[in-house]
């Protein structure tokens, strides 16, 4: 075992190690090499304060995790949105792997509670700093990839990220109407029609209900803060219906 690993272990106390054990238990992921897990949560300020080699912080793992995350998200989008154009796939992937999204993922997993920080960084609120949390999430992905491989990363994302994509968390960049139109045109089934069937709520908090029809048959219903959002959600429901009935988008 190399000197940097031994020194890093020495500077991680029993209490910190127990916290990392709790994290692994909570995630249902147990690292073969726990040192790489520690490194994923080690900020440069901690390394500097404890005079550990700079290569022992999480920046290299962040670099790797960024690439792994982009690959795995790209693969998921490619398989699950076959009607989506290259440009729309790129926009959707960018929304999923951007800093605000990664921060949300890190928050949901309470990753900030486990970051190893120097005292100065701790006192200035580093534990909740968005850029730091986004970096930690990417570093964790990199560490998981090195320790257990790509399939385990995908298993992790199937719990943390993929369901949010499926649920429409990134619908603001997804053009479900175009996808639905493409499917209908390709199959020659007829023409689509969107109807706003209800408007409710006060003027400052309006909600719209939209239905999408194919040859007078209702395919989907959506509710949104704008007519456009309601129509997009109606189109998504229609796509989900088509997928469940035919086993394909």
Secondary structure, 3 states (H helix, E strand, C coil): CCHHHHHHHHHCCHHHHHHHHHHHHHHCCCCCCHHHHHHHCECHHHHHHCCCCHHHCCHHHHHHHHHHHHHHHHHHHHHHCCCCCHHHHHHHHHHHHCHHHHHHHHHHCCHHHHCECCHHHHHCCHHHCHHHHHHHHHHHHHHHHHHHCHHHHHHHHHHHCHHHHHCCCCHHHCCHHHHHHHHHHHHCCCCEEEEEEEEECCHHHCEEEEEEEECCEEEEEEEECCHHHHHHHHHHHHHHHHHHHHCCC
